[in-house]
Amino acid sequence: YIRQHKVVDVAVLKDDAPFSRLNSDGTIDGILSEYYDHLSRRTGIKFKLVAYDSKDSACEALTAGRVGMIGKFENDIYDANRRDVMLSIAYLNMNLVGITHTGQQDITNIAVPECNAASVKRILENTGSSTKCITFKNSAECFAALKNNNVDGIVCTQTAATWLLNQNRASDYVVTAFGNNEKYDICCALKP
């Protein structure tokens, strides 16, 4: 594939800060932009980030051959199999964490970003939790739901939690490990 393509198009989500965010001028900022710039310098392979609205649309683009890979895909073999994609070796390991209001006692529902939903739902099922999982487009929308008291808490990556709390009054919130300090690995997704 790389021999046939001078540039590898990489699907990312257009509104998944701090990992990727499409700016009004068409550029893409975030951790993934920096990662693929660094990878390009190290390998000589050129990468072009292409923004998509959702994980589903990124998977459709991969299946149709419009992109060579998806740049951020959770290391979930069940989700990968369902979507008929192949996963790379994990290139980023993070913890999943919960964020609640300081003093929050009962947690009956949590907001989860779309990109973390499969892992979080599986963890809740495996632990026998009755907590309702509500999926939002991204971690910022989850946090907005928490701020507006529409949910009791959110679950996201430690990286996203740090980014969110740096923009808000951190003292109003509590961050705790989610599950049994579950790891959240990030891979690339490719066509089989």
C-alpha positions, 0 to 999 in steps of 0.5 A: 500500500505504501509503495503505491501511495505517496501520501497515506490518508488517515481518517480522524474525527473532526470534533474529538479534542484533544485528539483531533479537531477540525478548525474553520480554516480546514486545518486539523489540530490535536494530539493526532496531528502532532503524532502523525507529523512526528511519525512522518519525520521519523519514517519518511512516510507522508500522512494527510489527516482527513476529518470525519463526523463519526467513527461510522463515517470513518469506517465507511471511508476505510471500507470504500478505500477513500482513506488508508487507515483510521488514526484512532481506534480503540483496541476492541477486537469485538468492535473491530470484527463487527466493523470488519477492520484490522487493528494495528499494535496499540501505539498509545495506552491510557486509563479510563477515568470517571469525572463527577461533581464534588460530593456526588453520591449516587451515579445512575447514569454516565455520559461517554464519548462515542469513541469510548462507548464500546469499551465502557459498555463492556466494562459495565456489563462485565461488572454487573453495573446497572449504571445507564450509559449515554453516548455523546459525540465527544468528551466536550459534549459529555462534560457539558451534560455533566455541568448542566446536571443532565448526567451524574458523571462521565467516563473518558480517557485520562488525557481527555479528562485533563484537557477538560479540567484544565478548561473548567474549575477543577475543584468542582469535580472529582476524578476517579479510576474507572472499573479496575483501573482499565486501560484504554489502548489506541490503535490504527484500523486498517482494511483486512 
